[in-house]
Amino acid sequence: GAPPRPIATGSIVEPQIDGTRVVYHNNDDYHVYMVDVADVNPIPIRLSTDASENNTVPSISGDRVVWTRQIAVEIFFFTTYESEVYGIDLSDLGAGDFQITDHAHEAVSITSHVSGDRLAFAVSDGRIGTNTKTFNLLDLSDPQAAPIQLDLSTALGNPLVNDDWVVWNHSVGTSLWQIQVADVDDPTASIRPLALSSTDQLLGDLFGDIVLFRRFDNGVSEIFGIDVSDPLATPFPVVQSGGFVHDQFVKISGDTVVYSQNGDIYVNHIVPEPATLGCFFAVACLVGGGRLR
């Protein structure tokens, strides 16, 4: 087949894709861009107006793009930050962007993820003397809706949401990262831990009922999956690296899993299968595989 072709250059960070559209931010200028893979002509979505403004971590769903706008603020002899989630409608770029969240200058950093009319976001209030983080779910279809707070901790992050589920990372104790999940139709009453472990687990991606995550144990990072629709489900292995992996990310679409390992990108597939000796009690097993060049 045809060799891979670049669709954007520079210090590209955290690209997200929906259909043929990719959004990303560029660490060279902290602008947010959208590029259609069929056109390969990046369109600036938000341009940072000065050195104090950073626009980062965009997310896309249909015509809706959201991202974090962060402003550096000098308070006496300290530099702190104010962050809010902004959005834009790709079907009406001329209308410009708009502010979605309003934390009255109290949010130092925000990470968010959008799917349809649902926005999941983690907020850090790291002002001088504070260290509070909240995890929230917001219905964007209702302009009057208030965010629903689902979690409160000293460490939260990696929000992911789709039509059925919202998942996020939650710290246990002082440093252990675990995963929380809730049903978007009744989020406050359905929160539960997912795949509890004695080691750190960092979210990777969510597709349908399948969550992928990285599990760290003695310096080894491996990728697991779990069916969130089954409260009794146990994690199944997707990538077992057998060694230290420092740059691993993972994304899933359908049964296709793409992940990085030591600078290379790989692809594998998961398919539902009955439990066998080869995939002991797993709800899915890894099959096939190959290296993307």
VOMAR-596438 format. One line per field, with one value per residue: residue number from 1; chain; x, y, z of N, C-alpha, C in turn. Coordinates in steps of 0.001 Angstrom, whole numbers, plus 524288, in hexadecimal, padded with zeros to 5 digits. Example, Ala and Ser with C-alpha at 12.3 -4.5 7.8 and 13.67 -1.06 7.14 Angstrom:
BEGIN
k	[1  2];
c	[A  A];
n_X	[83386  83232];
n_Y	[7E9C6  7F736];
n_Z	[81E78  81BA8];
ca_X	[8300C  83566];
ca_Y	[7EE6C  7FBDC];
ca_Z	[81E78  81BE4];
c_X	[83390  83264];
c_Y	[7F31C  8001E];
c_Z	[81E78  81EBE];
***
This chain:
BEGIN
k	[1  2  3  4  5  6  7  8  9  10  11  12  13  14  15  16  17  18  19  20  21  22  23  24  25  26  27  28  29  30  31  32  33  34  35  36  37  38  39  40  41  42  43  44  45  46  47  48  49  50  51  52  53  54  55  56  57  58  59  60  61  62  63  64  65  66  67  68  69  70  71  72  73  74  75  76  77  78  79  80  81  82  83  84  85  86  87  88  89  90  91  92  93  94  95  96  97  98  99  100  101  102  103  104  105  106  107  108  109  110  111  112  113  114  115  116  117  118  119  120  121  122  123  124  125  126  127  128  129  130  131  132  133  134  135  136  137  138  139  140  141  142  143  144  145  146  147  148  149  150  151  152  153  154  155  156  157  158  159  160  161  162  163  164  165  166  167  168  169  170  171  172  173  174  175  176  177  178  179  180  181  182  183  184  185  186  187  188  189  190  191  192  193  194  195  196  197  198  199  200  201  202  203  204  205  206  207  208  209  210  211  212  213  214  215  216  217  218  219  220  221  222  223  224  225  226  227  228  229  230  231  232  233  234  235  236  237  238  239  240  241  242  243  244  245  246  247  248  249  250  251  252  253  254  255  256  257  258  259  260  261  262  263  264  265  266  267  268  269  270  271  272  273  274  275  276  277  278  279  280  281  282  283  284  285  286  287  288  289  290  291  292  293];
c	[A  A  A  A  A  A  A  A  A  A  A  A  A  A  A  A  A  A  A  A  A  A  A  A  A  A  A  A  A  A  A  A  A  A  A  A  A  A  A  A  A  A  A  A  A  A  A  A  A  A  A  A  A  A  A  A  A  A  A  A  A  A  A  A  A  A  A  A  A  A  A  A  A  A  A  A  A  A  A  A  A  A  A  A  A  A  A  A  A  A  A  A  A  A  A  A  A  A  A  A  A  A  A  A  A  A  A  A  A  A  A  A  A  A  A  A  A  A  A  A  A  A  A  A  A  A  A  A  A  A  A  A  A  A  A  A  A  A  A  A  A  A  A  A  A  A  A  A  A  A  A  A  A  A  A  A  A  A  A  A  A  A  A  A  A  A  A  A  A  A  A  A  A  A  A  A  A  A  A  A  A  A  A  A  A  A  A  A  A  A  A  A  A  A  A  A  A  A  A  A  A  A  A  A  A  A  A  A  A  A  A  A  A  A  A  A  A  A  A  A  A  A  A  A  A  A  A  A  A  A  A  A  A  A  A  A  A  A  A  A  A  A  A  A  A  A  A  A  A  A  A  A  A  A  A  A  A  A  A  A  A  A  A  A  A  A  A  A  A  A  A  A  A  A  A  A  A  A  A  A  A  A  A  A  A  A  A  A  A  A  A  A  A];
n_X	[80329  800B2  80ABE  80B65  806E1  809F9  80118  80194  80B3C  815C2  81639  80E54  803D1  7FC34  7F41C  7E6D7  7DC8D  7D121  7C95A  7CDA9  7D2D0  7DCD0  7E117  7EA3D  7F44E  7FEF9  80B4C  8128C  80DDF  80506  7FB18  7EE5E  7EAB2  7E38B  7E30F  7DF1D  7E059  7DF06  7E0F9  7E9DD  7ECF2  7EFB4  7E743  7E6C2  7E0F2  7E0C3  7E863  7F2FD  7F39B  7FB9E  807EF  804F3  7FC9C  7F7ED  7F30B  7EDD1  7ED20  7E42E  7D75B  7CEAB  7C1ED  7B993  7B505  7B86C  7C281  7CAA6  7D33F  7DDE2  7DFFC  7EA0F  7EED6  7F9A1  7FBBF  80043  8024C  80594  811ED  8112A  80E47  80298  7F7D6  7EC7A  7E1F3  7D8C7  7CE95  7CCF7  7C56B  7C1AB  7B9B6  7BB11  7B523  7B27F  7BB1A  7BCBB  7B753  7BDAF  7C507  7C09C  7BE86  7BD32  7BDA3  7BD71  7C4D9  7C6C6  7D0FF  7D64A  7D9E2  7E50B  7E90F  7E35F  7DE7B  7D7D8  7CD7E  7C569  7B944  7AF6D  7A519  7A971  7B26E  7BDA6  7C5B9  7D16E  7D534  7DEDE  7E14C  7EAF4  7EE80  7F63F  7F835  7F033  7EB92  7E410  7DC68  7D295  7C939  7C0F7  7B46E  7ADD8  7A244  7A193  7996E  79222  7919B  79053  79368  79A2B  7A710  7A8CD  7AE44  7B693  7BEE6  7C889  7D501  7E2EA  7E83A  7E4ED  7E11E  7E274  7D864  7CDFD  7C35D  7B78A  7ABC5  7A759  7ADBE  7B5F9  7C2F7  7CE2A  7DAAE  7DE7A  7E48A  7E9CC  7EC76  7F900  7FE22  7FAB7  7F4B1  7E7FF  7DC2E  7CFF8  7C254  7B615  7A86C  7A35A  798FE  7955F  79CF9  7A0D7  79CE1  7A118  7ABC1  7B776  7C2E4  7CC5C  7D245  7D94F  7E60E  7F2C8  7FA5E  7FE38  7F4D4  7F25C  7E98F  7E6D7  7E027  7D2B9  7C8C2  7BC7F  7B86C  7C217  7CD61  7DA4E  7E68C  7F2C2  7FB07  803C4  80ECE  81932  81FB6  81CB9  81460  80838  7FD5F  7EFF2  7E298  7D4CE  7C771  7BE4A  7B3BB  7B14E  7B0E6  7B671  7BEA5  7CBCF  7D8C8  7DEB7  7EA51  7F067  7F987  8054E  810B3  81A0C  82291  828A7  82130  82099  81AF7  810F0  804C1  7F6F5  7EC83  7DF5C  7D680  7CB2D  7CE9D  7D8F3  7E55F  7EE99  7FB73  806B8  81434  82035  822F1  81F30  8137C  808EC  7FF39  7F442  7E9E0  7DDD5  7D4CA  7C83E  7C7E4  7C567  7C9AA  7D639  7E129  7E916  7E5F4  7E315  7D78F  7D5A5  7CE5C  7D04C  7D9AB  7E6BC  7E9FB  7F0BF  7F8AA  802AC  80D1A  80CDA  811C3];
n_Y	[7FB5B  80952  811B4  816CA  823E6  830CD  838EB  84193  84A1D  84D41  84FC7  847BB  844AC  83BBF  83805  836AC  82F3A  82F31  828FF  82D78  835EC  83C49  84172  84983  84EB3  85795  857BC  85F0E  868B1  868B0  868BB  8643A  85AD7  855D5  84B61  8459A  838DF  8367F  83F8F  84480  84E76  8561C  85CE6  86807  867D9  86CB6  87759  87AA3  8868A  88C1D  88ACC  8877F  880F5  8742F  86A3C  85E0B  84FC8  84C1C  846EF  83F85  83DF6  83AB4  8466A  84C21  851E1  85210  85804  85B42  867BF  86EC4  87879  87FC2  885C5  8901C  890D3  8985B  8945D  88B22  881F6  87D9B  87617  87730  86FE0  86BAE  8646F  8653A  8662A  86304  8638D  85BF5  85C88  866B1  86E2F  878C3  87D65  87D22  879AE  87544  876A3  86C00  867A4  86D8C  87190  879C9  87E0D  876B8  86D23  86649  85EE7  85735  84B8C  8459D  83E6A  83BF6  836CD  835D3  83C4D  83CA9  84099  83D57  840CA  8439D  84B3B  8532C  859C1  86072  86921  871D1  86C12  864ED  85851  85279  849C9  84764  83F10  83F6E  83F40  843FF  8481F  84C1D  84E80  85435  860EC  86531  85DE8  85902  854EB  847A0  84307  83889  8346A  836BC  839FC  8395E  83754  835CD  831EC  8300C  82FD7  82904  826FD  82197  81E08  817D8  81655  81C14  81DC6  81E97  8220C  82015  8236F  81AFA  81AE7  82030  81FA7  817D6  814AD  8123B  80D8A  81344  8118F  8153A  814E6  81C99  81FB8  81F64  823F9  826D0  81F3E  8161B  814BB  80D98  80612  801A0  7F63C  7F482  7F597  7F2B4  7F8B3  8041D  808FD  80E32  81517  81271  81202  8126D  80B19  8084B  7FE6F  7FBFA  7FE40  80267  801A3  8052E  7FDA3  7FE50  7F803  7F5C3  7FBEE  7F88B  7FA75  7F6A9  7F3B7  7F2E1  7EE93  7F068  7ECB8  7F5A0  7F4E6  7EC48  7E9FC  7E225  7DFAE  7DC4E  7E180  7E033  7DC3B  7E494  7E8F4  7E3FC  7E7EF  7E494  7EA06  7F660  80127  80D9F  814D5  8123B  812B1  810D0  80DF6  80B35  8064C  800A7  7F3A4  7F56E  7F853  801ED  804CB  80A64  8072B  80850  80FEE  80C2A  80967  800F4  7F773  7F01F  7E6AB  7E4A6  7DABD  7D5BC  7CA17  7BD03  7B8FF  7B365  7AAAD  7B09F  7BAC0  7BD4A  7BDF5  7C7A4  7D23C  7D4DD  7D262  7D431  7D51E  7D287  7DCC2  7E65B  7EE39  7FBAD  80317];
n_Z	[80000  7FFDC  804E8  81236  8146F  81879  81F8A  82548  82A7B  83368  84142  844B0  84CE8  8541B  84C55  84830  84286  83A81  8321A  82620  829B6  830A7  83C8D  84364  84BD5  84A81  84F7D  84CE2  84B65  85167  84D06  848D5  83F9C  83478  82BA3  81FEA  81BC4  8117A  80C5C  81040  813EC  81D49  825F1  82D93  839DD  8438D  84677  84E28  854DC  859B8  860A0  86A61  86976  86805  85FF1  8606C  86063  85969  85633  84E29  848D5  83F71  83A19  8424A  8498B  85482  85DDE  866B1  86B90  8709D  878EC  87CE6  88917  890B8  89E0D  8A7EC  8AAC7  8A5BF  89B8C  896B9  8915E  88956  884F0  87B4B  874AA  86740  85B4C  84DED  8426D  837C0  82EDB  82E26  82DDA  82CED  834E2  83D33  8490A  855ED  863AD  86C67  876B9  883A0  88D3C  8938D  89422  89A18  896EB  89459  88D70  8831A  87DC9  87334  86CA8  861E0  85D6E  854BF  85A85  86437  86DBF  87434  87EAE  885C2  89061  895D4  8A12A  8A423  8A960  8B15B  8BD5E  8BC3F  8B7F9  8B189  8AA3B  8A0DA  89A6D  88F8F  888D4  87DDC  8777E  86B25  864B3  869CA  86C8C  87666  87D5D  8887D  88C1D  89027  89B47  89CD4  8A223  8AC0E  8AFA1  8B269  8A998  89CD5  88FDB  881B6  87BD0  8757D  86CEE  867A4  86091  8681B  87108  87AE4  87E41  886B8  88C6D  899A6  8A560  8AF17  8BC24  8BD6A  8B3D2  8ACEA  8A126  89D1F  89680  893DE  890EA  88B13  88810  87E26  87DE8  88801  88F43  89991  8A02D  89CCF  89D7B  89DD1  8A138  897D3  893B6  89C9F  8A213  8A767  8A349  89BA3  8928F  88685  87EC8  87141  86806  8638C  85DF0  859AC  861E6  86583  86CC3  86C14  87287  878AA  88065  88ABE  88FC8  8977F  890F1  88729  87C8A  87873  86FEF  87230  870B9  87373  87515  8777E  878E8  87E92  88B75  89078  88A5E  886C2  88485  877C9  87109  867CF  86371  866BD  86AD6  86F26  872A1  87654  8729C  86E39  86870  865F1  85FC4  85D98  85503  850F8  8476C  843BF  841E3  8412B  845D9  8484F  84BCC  85246  85398  858B3  85116  8479A  8400E  8419D  83DA1  8418A  8436D  84A33  84D3D  850D0  8581C  85CB7  86974  869ED  86B60  86790  868ED  873B3  87A52  875D5  87005  86630  85C29  857CB  84A9F  83EA1  83938  83711  83245  8305D  82653];
ca_X	[80000  80370  80D85  808D7  807FC  808EC  7FCB6  802EC  810AC  816E2  815FE  808DA  802B4  7F71D  7F024  7E1FF  7DA17  7CBAB  7C89F  7D272  7D4DA  7E08F  7E25F  7EF00  7F6D8  8046F  80E55  815C5  80B0D  8007F  7F640  7EB4E  7E9C8  7E087  7E481  7DC3A  7E45A  7DE36  7E284  7EF20  7EDD7  7EE34  7E44C  7E72C  7DC02  7E19A  7EDAC  7F47A  7F434  800A4  80B1A  80294  7F819  7F8C0  7EE62  7EFE1  7E9FC  7DF08  7D449  7CAF7  7BD7E  7B675  7B69D  7B9D1  7C7E3  7CB93  7D8B5  7DEFF  7E2BA  7ECB7  7F13C  7FD44  7FA4B  8040F  80023  80A20  816BF  8101D  80B5B  7FEB7  7F521  7E6CD  7E089  7D34F  7CD93  7CA9D  7C388  7C055  7B68A  7BDD0  7B17F  7B1D3  7C001  7BC6D  7B513  7C1E8  7C4C2  7BD7E  7BFF6  7B967  7BDAA  7BE8A  7C68D  7C7CE  7D6A4  7D837  7DBD2  7EA66  7E981  7DEC0  7DEB1  7D269  7CC61  7C00C  7B6C0  7AA1D  7A3B8  7AB7F  7B7C1  7BFF9  7CA6C  7D3F1  7D6D9  7E2A4  7E1B2  7F01C  7F03B  7F9A2  7F58F  7EC08  7ECEA  7DF1D  7DB12  7CD59  7C7FA  7BBB0  7B1C6  7AA79  79EE0  7A233  7949B  78F01  794DD  78F97  7950D  79ECF  7AA30  7A7E6  7B33D  7B69A  7C348  7CB9B  7D9BA  7E797  7EA77  7E109  7E28E  7E153  7D2C9  7CC20  7BDAB  7B4CA  7A61C  7A590  7B12A  7BA05  7C71A  7D252  7DE7F  7DDC5  7E8F1  7E8AA  7F0DB  7FC48  80062  7F8C0  7F09A  7E421  7D866  7CA7E  7BEB4  7B0AC  7A495  7A246  79379  79481  7A282  7A221  79B37  7A355  7B17B  7B9F2  7C848  7CCF0  7D72D  7DCB8  7EB35  7F697  7FE21  7FBEC  7F21B  7F130  7E5E4  7E8C3  7DC09  7CD85  7C5C2  7B819  7B8BD  7C76F  7D13E  7DFBF  7E9AE  7F81D  7FC1C  8095B  8107D  81EE6  8220B  81ABA  80F47  80562  7F832  7EB9B  7DD61  7D0A3  7C221  7BC14  7AE2D  7B0E9  7B380  7B9AB  7C2B5  7D144  7DBEC  7E14A  7EF21  7F079  7FF0B  808D2  81599  81E73  826ED  82748  81F36  81FE9  81807  80C89  7FF6C  7F395  7E77A  7DC34  7D1E5  7C944  7D202  7DE57  7E850  7F385  7FE6D  80C3F  817CB  825A9  8239A  81C73  80DD6  8072D  7F99B  7F23C  7E430  7DB62  7CFCD  7C5D2  7C8B4  7C49E  7CE82  7D93D  7E616  7EC7D  7E434  7E087  7D352  7D56E  7C9C8  7D235  7DF0C  7E9D8  7EB16  7F36F  7FC68  8069C  80FC2  80BB7  8166F];
ca_Y	[80000  80E52  812C5  81AB3  8294A  83461  83C83  84643  84A0A  8507E  84D0C  8463C  84247  83990  83834  833B9  82E8F  82DA6  82885  82EE9  83AC4  83BCB  84650  84914  853B3  857CB  859FD  86361  86DA4  867D3  8696A  85F83  85A39  8516F  849E9  8413B  83596  83670  8449B  8457D  85417  8577B  861A6  869BD  86845  870C9  8795D  87D49  88C13  88E03  886CA  885B9  87DA2  86EFA  86754  858B7  84AFD  84C4D  8422E  84065  83A6E  83D17  84BC6  84EC5  85176  854B4  85809  85E5E  86CAC  86FE5  87DA5  880B1  88A5F  8917E  8927A  899F0  89255  885D8  88131  8797B  87576  876CA  86C84  86A8C  8617D  86824  862D7  86567  8605A  85BC7  85DD8  86C56  87051  87E72  87F3B  87D5E  87618  87707  87455  86822  8676D  87278  87063  87EB7  87EC7  8732B  8684B  866D4  85BAE  85421  847F3  8447A  83AED  83CCA  832EE  837B1  840C6  83BED  84258  83BA7  843F0  843A0  85085  853A1  85ED1  86043  86E3E  871C5  86A4E  86128  853E7  84FB7  84855  8453C  83CBD  84155  83DD8  8485B  8475E  850BA  84F98  857BA  8656F  8667C  85983  859A8  85029  843DB  8415F  832E8  832BB  83AC5  83765  83C7F  835ED  833BB  8333B  82C93  82F14  826AC  8266C  82073  81E4A  8148F  81611  81FED  81B58  82236  82044  82205  821BD  8182D  81C09  82494  81F76  81390  81629  80E48  80F3A  81394  81173  81663  814F9  8221D  820E5  81FDB  823C1  82725  81A81  81166  814DB  808F3  8054A  7FE0A  7F33B  7F5FD  7F32E  7F4B8  7FBCC  80879  807E4  81315  81473  81343  81364  81042  80A54  804F1  7FC93  7FA42  80204  800B7  8047E  80361  7FBFA  7FEB3  7F47D  7F543  7FE76  7F652  7FC6E  7F326  7F5AC  7EF58  7F066  7EE51  7EDE8  7F894  7F3B8  7E7CE  7EB43  7DDCC  7DE9A  7DCDA  7E385  7DC8B  7DE8E  7E651  7E949  7E2AE  7E9BD  7E193  7ED6F  7FBC1  8042D  812D4  8186C  80F3D  8149A  80CE2  80FBC  806EA  80754  7FB77  7EF9C  7F6CD  7FAFD  80433  80650  80B7D  80464  80997  8131B  809F2  808EC  7FBAF  7F69C  7EAED  7E661  7E169  7D884  7D2B2  7C473  7BA3C  7B838  7AEC7  7AA86  7B4BD  7BFD6  7BB54  7C119  7CCDB  7D333  7D579  7D096  7D6E6  7D1DD  7D52D  7E0B3  7E7C3  7F31F  7FFB7  805E7];
ca_Z	[80000  7FFCF  809D0  81586  812FE  81CCF  81EDF  8283A  82C28  837EB  8464A  8450C  851F5  85558  8483B  848EA  83D71  83A05  82C7C  8234F  82BF9  834F4  83F41  84673  84CE7  848FA  853C2  84AFD  84BD8  854C2  84A22  847CF  83A07  83276  8265A  81D9F  8195A  80BD8  80A38  81240  81414  822A3  826DC  8330B  83CAF  84767  84673  852FF  8539C  85BA0  8631D  86F45  86841  865CE  85E70  86072  86101  856F4  85570  849EE  8481F  83B4E  838F8  84729  84B78  8597A  85F7A  86B53  86AF6  87588  87906  8813C  88C1F  894BD  8A314  8AAFE  8A873  8A3EB  896B5  896F5  88C5D  8893F  8808A  87A31  86FE3  862F6  8571D  848E8  83EE7  832B8  82AA0  82E2F  82FD6  82CF8  839D6  84102  84D79  85A55  868AA  86E3C  87C70  88646  89285  8964A  894D8  89E1F  89498  8927C  888B5  881C9  8795E  871D4  86845  86028  85A18  853FA  85DCB  8697C  86EBA  87923  87F8A  88AE2  891B1  89A16  8A3C2  8A681  8AB22  8B5F7  8C218  8BB21  8B48E  8B109  8A4E9  8A03D  8955D  88E7A  883FD  87C59  872F2  867DC  861D5  86D03  86E05  87BE4  880A2  88BBA  88C47  89452  89D84  89DBD  8A55C  8AEA1  8B171  8B19E  8A480  8993A  88A89  87D4D  87AF8  870AC  86D14  862C7  86138  86C6F  8758F  87BF9  88161  8880F  89049  89EFA  8A899  8B3EA  8BF91  8BBCE  8AE95  8A9B5  89D7A  89BD4  89292  8956A  88C7F  88C60  883D3  87D31  87ECA  88D9B  890B2  89F21  8A2E6  89A66  89DAC  8A01B  89F70  8936D  89378  8A0F3  8A1D2  8AB29  8A055  898C8  88DAE  883E8  87A75  86BFD  86459  8645E  85920  85B0A  8674A  86698  86EA5  86C07  87653  879A1  885C0  88BDC  893EC  897A7  88C6C  8824E  87B01  874FC  86E94  87339  86F73  876BC  8736D  87BDE  8798A  88214  89071  8923C  88678  8884C  88027  87442  86EEE  86260  86212  86AFC  86890  87129  87402  8776C  86E2B  8706D  86520  863F3  85FB8  85B3C  85317  84EF4  84440  84264  84423  83FD2  849EB  8469A  85066  85163  85700  8579F  84C6A  8431E  84092  84060  83D60  842AE  84373  84E2B  84B99  854FD  857C8  861A6  86C62  8688B  86E3C  86595  86AF6  87860  87C79  87375  86CCD  860DE  85BA8  853E0  8460B  83A60  83AF6  83344  8333E  82C88  824A9];
c_X	[80352  80636  80A8C  80A5E  806C7  80440  7FD91  80891  81170  816C4  81051  807EE  7FD07  7F317  7EB6E  7DF25  7D45A  7CA6A  7CDB9  7D4FB  7D866  7E156  7E730  7F0C0  7FCA3  80789  81202  81316  80652  7FB70  7F380  7E9F3  7E61D  7E254  7E12C  7E026  7E3AC  7E035  7E826  7F076  7EC1F  7EB84  7E502  7E1CB  7DC54  7E74F  7EEC1  7F5D1  7F950  8034E  808AD  7FE27  7F9CB  7F375  7F007  7EB83  7E487  7DC88  7D01F  7C6BE  7B9DD  7B882  7B86D  7BF85  7C82F  7D161  7D937  7E1F4  7E4F0  7EFA1  7F4DA  7FBE7  7FE6A  80138  804AF  80F0F  81603  80D45  8079A  7FBB3  7EF40  7E53E  7DAA3  7D2FD  7CADB  7C8E1  7C286  7BD35  7B920  7BA3C  7B08C  7B6AF  7BFD5  7BA3D  7B930  7C13A  7C1B2  7BF3C  7BBA9  7B92B  7BEED  7BFCD  7C860  7CD89  7D903  7DA5D  7E149  7EB49  7E497  7E02E  7D925  7D215  7C6A1  7BE3E  7B111  7A925  7A5F5  7B13A  7B970  7C4F0  7CC3D  7D63F  7DA99  7E299  7E6D0  7F21C  7F380  7F672  7F13E  7EE27  7E81D  7DE0E  7D59E  7CCBF  7C231  7B9AA  7ADD9  7A76F  79F08  79D43  7911D  79264  79478  79196  799FB  7A1EA  7A8B8  7AD31  7B2F1  7BAEE  7C61A  7D058  7DE48  7EA33  7E654  7E2CA  7E0AC  7DB7E  7D1A3  7C63D  7BBC0  7AEF0  7A43C  7A8A9  7B497  7BDF5  7CB5B  7D612  7DDB5  7E247  7E700  7ED5B  7F3E7  7FE0A  7FDE9  7F430  7ED11  7E013  7D2EF  7C721  7B93E  7AD62  7A2FB  79C93  7921F  799CF  7A395  7A0CC  79E00  7A947  7B390  7BF95  7C877  7D245  7DAFD  7E1D2  7EEAE  7FAD0  7FB48  7F964  7F06C  7EDCB  7E878  7E483  7D709  7CAD3  7C160  7B852  7BE4A  7CAD8  7D69B  7E2CF  7EF13  7F8B2  801FC  80ABC  81664  82181  8203B  8153F  80CD0  7FFD7  7F427  7E685  7D974  7CB63  7BF56  7B64C  7AD3C  7B3C6  7B721  7BE21  7C81C  7D470  7DE31  7E61E  7EE85  7F615  8023B  80E5E  81A45  82329  82517  825A1  81DD5  81C50  812F7  80771  7FC23  7EE6B  7E49F  7D7BE  7CFF4  7CC97  7D7C2  7E0CC  7ED75  7F664  80415  80F79  81D55  82671  82106  8169C  80C34  8013E  7F871  7EC54  7E259  7D628  7CD78  7C6A2  7C732  7C9DD  7D11F  7DE25  7E9A3  7EAF1  7E0B5  7DCA4  7D308  7D07C  7CB5C  7D7DB  7E1BB  7EAE6  7EDF5  7F790  80056  808CA  80E86  810A9  814D7];
c_Y	[804E0  80F29  816C1  82031  82CD6  837D6  84184  845BB  84DD5  84D3C  84BAB  84331  84077  83A26  834D6  8339F  82D24  82D9C  829A6  833D0  8399D  8412D  84569  84E80  8532C  85A7E  85E55  868A5  86D5C  86998  8641C  85F64  855A0  85052  84553  83DEF  8353E  83B66  84606  84B4D  85609  85CC2  86344  86A66  86C86  87255  87C1A  882F1  88E62  889A6  884AE  881D1  8787B  86C85  861B4  854A6  84B5E  846EB  84364  83C41  83CEF  8427A  84EB2  84DB3  85473  85465  85B54  8634B  86E29  87514  87E09  885E1  88B44  89368  89377  897E3  88CD4  885F7  87CAA  87975  8754C  873D9  86BFB  86736  86511  86451  865E7  86186  86076  85D0A  863B1  86EE1  87647  8809E  87F8E  8798F  87885  8741A  870A7  867EE  86CCB  87153  87540  87F45  87B02  86E12  8692C  86398  85870  85068  84635  840BA  83B84  83841  83477  83C90  84061  83D8B  8405B  83EC7  843A0  84903  85058  85933  85ED1  86596  86DB1  87037  8666D  85CC5  8506E  84E8F  845F4  842E0  83DA6  83F60  8421F  846F7  84C57  85217  8536A  85C46  866D0  86235  85AD9  85494  84CBA  8420D  83B9D  8312E  83779  83822  83B2E  83B3C  8333F  83504  82F4D  82BAD  82CB6  825E4  824C3  82074  81B71  8152F  81AE5  81D51  81F5D  81FA1  8230B  81FFF  81F06  818ED  820B0  8244E  81B6E  81564  8117E  810AD  80F22  8139F  812B6  81633  81AA4  82388  82173  81FF9  823AA  82224  8159F  8113D  80FEC  808A3  8012C  7FB6C  7F4D4  7F2EE  7F585  7F7E3  80031  8069E  80D15  8121A  81586  81505  81080  80FC6  80682  80389  7FB1F  7FEDD  7FF8D  8040A  80216  80204  7FBD9  7FB2B  7F3C9  7F761  7FC67  7F868  7F8A1  7F530  7F165  7F1CF  7EE0B  7F016  7F094  7F76E  7EF40  7E901  7E6F2  7DC97  7DF56  7DEC4  7DF21  7DF23  7E001  7E69F  7E815  7E39E  7E68F  7E4DF  7F2F3  7FE8A  8099B  81646  81604  8125E  8107B  80F66  80B11  8090D  80218  7F754  7F0C1  7FA0B  7FCE8  80609  80763  80867  80596  80C3E  81107  809B4  80391  7FB86  7F0F3  7EB2E  7E328  7DF92  7D596  7CCE8  7C1F4  7B990  7B329  7AEC6  7AEF3  7BA23  7BEC8  7BF3F  7C696  7CD6F  7D424  7D3B4  7D39C  7D338  7D51C  7D8CB  7E1D5  7ED13  7F6F8  802AB  80ABD];
c_Z	[80000  804FB  80D0B  813D2  8179E  81BA1  821FE  829FF  830B2  83CD7  8477A  84A19  85226  850F3  8499E  843B6  83E0B  83438  829AF  82583  83091  8375B  8429D  84814  84BC8  84D48  851F4  84BD9  84F80  85224  849BD  8420A  83902  82CEC  824AD  81A98  81373  80943  80BA3  811E7  81971  822F9  82C8A  83576  840D1  84747  84BA0  851C9  85593  85E97  8681D  86E5D  865D2  86491  85D67  860C6  85E96  8569B  85165  849EF  8442D  839FC  83DD7  8488F  8509D  85ABC  86473  869D4  87046  8750C  87DBC  883DD  89056  899A1  8A6C6  8A845  8A637  89EB0  89780  891D3  88D36  88453  88013  87542  86BFF  85EBA  85234  845BB  8398C  82E26  82A45  83080  83046  83205  83E1B  8457B  851F8  85F3C  86A7F  87427  87EB2  88BF8  89579  897E1  898D9  89BF2  89266  88D90  88805  87D5F  87840  86D41  866EC  85CC7  8598C  85730  86346  869BC  87412  879F2  88539  88BD1  89644  89C27  8A6C5  8A811  8B015  8BAC6  8C129  8B7B6  8B419  8AB4E  8A4D7  89AD3  8945D  8893D  882C4  8776D  86FAA  864CE  864BB  86ECA  873CA  87F8C  883AD  88BAE  890F6  8964F  89EFA  8A16F  8A787  8B103  8B0E9  8AC73  8A12B  893B1  88690  87C71  875A5  8711E  867B8  863E9  86617  87175  87610  87F96  8825D  88BE1  89578  8A243  8AD82  8B77A  8BD7D  8B628  8AAF6  8A650  89C5C  89834  894E4  8907C  88E73  88771  882F6  87E31  8848C  89050  8968C  8A20B  8A0F7  89A91  8A040  89E31  89B25  893BA  897BE  8A0CC  8A607  8A879  89D78  893BC  88B41  87F24  87532  8684D  865C7  85F23  85A5A  860C8  868E8  8684B  86E44  86FE0  876B9  87F65  8868D  89074  89390  892B5  88733  88146  87726  87443  86F72  8715D  8732A  8748B  877F9  87CB1  87D59  8872B  89267  88E7A  888C7  8839B  87CCF  871E7  86930  86061  866ED  86914  86A5E  8729B  874DC  87270  87027  86D3F  86327  86423  85CFD  859AD  850C7  84BB2  84243  844FF  8432C  8442B  8479A  84B78  84EEA  85540  85543  85259  8478E  8443C  83E95  84019  83EB9  842D3  84816  84C1B  85034  85409  85CE4  8645D  86AC6  86BDB  86C86  86766  86F9D  87A9E  87A28  87049  8672C  860C0  8574C  84F5C  8420A  83C61  836BB  83470  82EE0  82B38  8219E];
***
